[in-house]
Amino acid sequence: MAYAVVTKHCVLGDRVVVHPFAVLGGDPQYLKFDRALATGVRIGAGTVIREHVTINRSISAGKFTTVGENCFFMAASHAAHDCEIGSNVVFANAALLAGHVSVGDHTFLGGGAAVHQFCRIGESVMVAGHASITRDVPHFMMVAERDEVIGFNVVGLRRRAVPRTAMAELKAAFQEVYFTPGNIRGVAAAALAGGKFSSTEARRFLAFFAEGKRSFARARRAAESPADDVS
């Protein structure tokens, strides 16, 4: 639309709609960036970009900031350089991603939520409005305030027609990982290897803890139990 800026560094998929004053493919907000580098942004088919959204290009030669298909960026939201955003992701107004953040499919970021650089936000995560995320958030969780996991995303899973049996397993996996004493990575690895959980969703949730370099968002009740190690 009028007054939108789509630079030569940005590739739009079919049916992408860009509203006024959005800037796609602009230079990253990185002081050492070399503007001569061939970097870019790729945005998947069917994505809608509303007013004043900014999506910055990568800081590394030959690399791209990527957005999947059928995403919705509401006004004034921002994805910094080298973010990897899945499909069917919704950014409410002024939701902000720092550099190198990954966001899984079907995730919703509430208005004013801000995510620290290099964090991983899993699939089907619900991030509350004004949340401050500085740690990795596993698949299928709801997270609020500062890195507080408040449960798993039942509504989102129901909308995706996830079977009740899988949801029950996921709930049990969540309880086991977050409320079993010990290091959270070790607890998750043991649960995954033990064969107790067979659903795709539960196993994806458990496998999430084997990856990444940051610590993990804490369950709200964990603060009441000093035995829980969530580093």
C-alpha positions in Angstrom: 0.0 0.0 0.0 1.0 3.7 -0.2 4.0 4.7 1.8 5.2 1.2 2.5 8.9 0.6 2.0 10.1 -2.8 0.7 13.8 -2.6 -0.1 15.7 -4.5 -2.7 16.8 -6.9 0.0 13.3 -8.2 0.7 11.5 -11.0 -1.1 7.8 -11.3 -0.7 5.8 -14.5 -1.2 2.4 -14.6 -3.0 -0.5 -12.7 -1.5 1.6 -10.8 1.0 0.0 -7.5 2.0 2.1 -4.6 3.3 0.3 -1.7 4.9 1.4 2.0 5.0 4.7 2.9 6.7 5.9 -0.6 7.2 9.7 -1.0 6.4 10.7 -4.5 5.2 14.3 -5.4 4.4 15.9 -2.4 6.1 19.4 -2.4 7.5 19.8 -4.2 10.9 20.2 -2.1 14.0 23.7 -3.2 14.5 26.5 -0.7 14.8 29.2 -2.8 13.1 27.0 -3.7 10.1 28.5 -3.5 6.6 25.8 -2.1 4.3 27.5 -3.6 1.3 26.8 -7.2 2.5 24.4 -9.2 0.4 21.8 -10.1 3.1 18.0 -10.0 3.1 14.5 -10.8 4.4 12.2 -13.5 3.1 8.5 -13.4 3.9 6.2 -16.3 3.2 2.9 -16.4 1.2 -0.2 -14.9 2.7 1.5 -12.9 5.4 -0.1 -9.6 6.4 2.1 -6.7 7.5 0.3 -3.9 9.2 1.3 -0.2 9.8 4.8 0.7 11.1 6.0 -2.9 11.2 9.8 -3.3 10.8 11.6 -6.5 9.7 15.3 -6.1 9.4 17.7 -8.0 7.1 20.4 -10.3 8.3 23.9 -9.1 9.5 25.7 -12.1 7.8 26.6 -12.4 4.1 24.2 -14.7 2.3 21.9 -15.0 5.2 18.2 -14.0 5.6 15.7 -13.0 8.3 12.8 -15.4 7.6 9.1 -15.3 8.1 6.8 -18.2 7.3 3.4 -18.3 5.6 0.2 -16.8 6.8 1.7 -14.8 9.6 0.0 -11.6 10.9 2.1 -8.7 12.2 0.0 -6.1 13.9 0.9 -2.4 14.0 4.4 -1.4 15.3 5.6 -4.9 15.8 9.3 -5.7 15.0 11.5 -8.6 14.0 15.2 -7.8 14.2 18.0 -9.3 12.1 18.4 -13.0 11.7 15.1 -14.0 13.3 13.5 -17.2 12.1 9.7 -17.1 12.4 7.5 -20.0 11.5 4.1 -20.1 9.8 0.7 -19.0 11.2 2.4 -16.8 13.8 0.6 -13.7 15.2 2.4 -10.6 16.5 0.0 -8.3 18.4 0.7 -4.6 18.4 4.2 -3.6 19.4 5.5 -7.2 20.0 9.2 -7.1 19.7 11.9 -9.6 18.8 15.6 -8.9 19.2 18.2 -10.5 16.9 18.6 -14.2 16.3 15.2 -15.1 17.9 13.4 -18.2 16.6 9.6 -18.6 16.9 7.7 -21.8 16.1 4.6 -22.3 14.1 1.2 -21.2 15.5 2.6 -19.0 18.2 1.0 -15.9 19.5 2.9 -12.9 20.9 0.8 -10.5 23.0 0.9 -6.7 22.7 4.1 -5.2 23.9 5.8 -8.5 24.6 9.6 -8.3 24.2 12.0 -11.2 23.5 15.7 -11.1 24.2 18.2 -11.9 21.5 19.0 -15.6 20.8 15.9 -16.9 22.6 13.9 -19.8 21.2 10.1 -19.6 21.4 8.6 -23.0 20.6 5.6 -24.1 18.6 2.0 -23.1 19.7 3.3 -20.9 22.5 1.1 -18.2 24.0 3.1 -15.2 25.1 1.1 -12.8 27.3 0.9 -9.1 26.6 3.8 -7.1 28.1 5.8 -10.3 28.9 9.5 -10.0 29.1 11.2 -13.1 27.6 14.9 -13.7 28.3 14.9 -17.5 28.3 13.8 -20.3 26.0 10.1 -21.1 26.1 9.3 -24.8 25.2 6.6 -25.9 22.7 2.9 -25.6 23.7 3.4 -23.4 26.8 1.8 -20.2 28.0 4.3 -17.7 29.4 3.7 -14.4 31.1 5.4 -11.6 33.2 9.2 -12.3 33.2 9.9 -15.8 32.0 7.1 -17.4 34.0 5.5 -20.5 32.4 1.9 -20.6 33.7 0.8 -23.8 32.1 0.4 -25.3 28.6 -1.6 -23.8 25.8 -4.8 -25.8 26.0 -6.8 -23.4 23.8 -4.2 -23.3 21.1 -3.9 -27.1 21.0 -7.7 -27.5 20.8 -7.8 -25.1 17.9 -5.3 -27.3 16.2 -7.4 -30.4 16.9 -4.7 -32.1 19.0 -6.1 -35.4 20.4 -7.1 -35.4 24.1 -4.8 -38.3 24.7 -1.8 -36.3 23.4 -2.9 -33.3 25.5 -3.0 -35.6 28.6 0.5 -36.8 27.9 1.7 -33.3 27.3 0.3 -32.2 30.7 2.0 -35.2 32.4 5.3 -34.4 30.6 5.0 -30.7 31.7 4.4 -31.8 35.3 7.3 -34.2 35.3 9.9 -31.8 33.8 9.0 -28.8 35.8 8.2 -30.3 39.1 10.8 -33.1 39.4 13.8 -32.1 41.4 17.0 -31.9 39.4 18.4 -30.2 36.3 15.7 -29.6 33.9 17.7 -30.8 30.8 18.5 -34.1 32.6 15.0 -34.6 33.7 13.6 -34.0 30.2 16.2 -36.3 28.6 15.4 -39.1 31.1 11.7 -38.8 30.4 12.2 -38.8 26.7 14.5 -41.9 26.8 12.2 -43.8 29.3 9.5 -44.5 26.7 6.7 -43.3 29.0 5.6 -40.7 26.5 4.5 -41.7 23.0 2.6 -38.8 21.5 4.3 -36.5 19.0 3.5 -33.5 21.1 4.9 -34.7 24.4 8.1 -36.0 22.7 8.6 -32.7 20.9 8.1 -30.9 24.2 10.7 -33.0 25.9 13.2 -32.9 23.0 13.1 -29.0 23.1 15.2 -29.1 26.3 18.1 -30.9 24.6 18.8 -27.9 22.3 19.7 -24.2 22.7 22.3 -22.4 24.8 20.0 -20.3 27.0 18.2 -21.4 30.2 14.5 -22.1 30.2 11.5 -20.1 31.4 10.5 -21.1 34.9 7.2 -22.6 35.9 5.4 -20.3 38.3 5.3 -22.9 41.1 9.0 -23.6 40.8 9.8 -20.5 42.9 8.2 -22.3 45.8 10.5 -25.3 45.5 14.2 -24.6 45.8 15.0 -28.1 44.8 13.9 -27.4 41.2 16.9 -26.5 39.0 15.8 -24.8 35.8 19.2 -23.6 34.6 
